[in-house]
Amino acid sequence: MSEQGKAASIEEKQYLLRFNADTKSHLTVLNANTCLTQCPDKICTIFCPAEVYKWEDIRMHVGYEGCHECGSCRIGCPHQNIKWEYPKGGHGIVFRLG
């Protein structure tokens, strides 16, 4: 509970996160054409809590730098078209207590 006696919002909780992004993504869209032709709803742009996936014109943009490493994309893509790996040691999300 926050000082005002109510639960913190998701935005307030996300403020406590820090990221140490690698120069190489740990998230890979395996086949861009699958997103374009077989996935009209682009569901990954909806279920990712960090909003890592953004549809731009005819391709999926992956903003891996802000990934929360929850793994929802690993199981949520209806076409199993996203490869998720842990970031290289020393990189990725850094939790801070607050």
Secondary structure, 3 states (H helix, E strand, C coil): CCCCCCCCCHHHHHCCEEEECCCCCCEEECCHHHHHHHCCCCCHHHHCCCCCEEEECCEEEECHHHCCCCCHHHHHCCCCCEEECCCCCCCEEEECCC
